[in-house]
């Protein structure tokens, strides 16, 4: 959510991966 630039598919993939990693990390911590 830091970069809301959906112009480049690479940036889009990066955002998806970052948010996915965040969700996994939060799920692991139990939050």
Beta strands, then each sheet from edge to edge (+ up, - down):
end
